[in-house]
Each structure stands twice: as structure tokens, then as C-alpha cells.
Amino acid sequence: MEPTFSYNDIVFVNRAKTDLNRGGIFTVCTEAGLFIKRIQKE
């Protein structure tokens, strides 16, 4: 997610925000690991 986030940045996650329809930056947990992704509706 560079340049928004860089390696070793500290990220605080608001777990109450779960509405993907509004878009934004979300954490996604998969079998491959934890990812930070920007999601926007087209």
C-alpha cells in the first residue's frame, strides 16, 4: 500500500467499521496472511 503505508508502519484498526459499500482501507485476513487493502466501489 505504499505510499499510503510503508513497511514497519504501525496501523490501528477500527473493527467496528465493516461497511465495504462506502469504500476505504480495510484489513483482510486470509489463509495466506493479513493484508491491508484499499477497497472502492466502481
N, C-alpha and C positions, 0 to 999 in steps of 0.2 A: 504493500500500500504506500510505497514511497511516492511522492514526497510528503503525503499526509502523516504517515507514521514511519519511523526508521527503526532499524534493528536495535534492541535494548531499550526502546521507549517503554514507559510504564503506562498502561491503559486501564482506566476504570470503566467497568461495565455496569450499566443500569439494567438489571434483569427484568424490571417492570415494563420496559418498552419492548413490545413484541409485535406491533402492527407493521408488517412488511409493506403494506399498501402505501404508506406515507414515504417510504424510502429512507435512506440514511446509511449509517455504518453499523454493521451487526457482527457479532461473533457467531461462528458456525462450527459446531462440534461434529466431526465425522470419525470413522474408523481410522482415517489417515492422520488425524490430529485436530487441533483447534486452529481455526482460521479467522481472520478479520476481513470482511468483505463489504464493499460499498454496493448497496442494492438500490436501484431506481427503476420505477415503473415507466415503461415506454408506451 
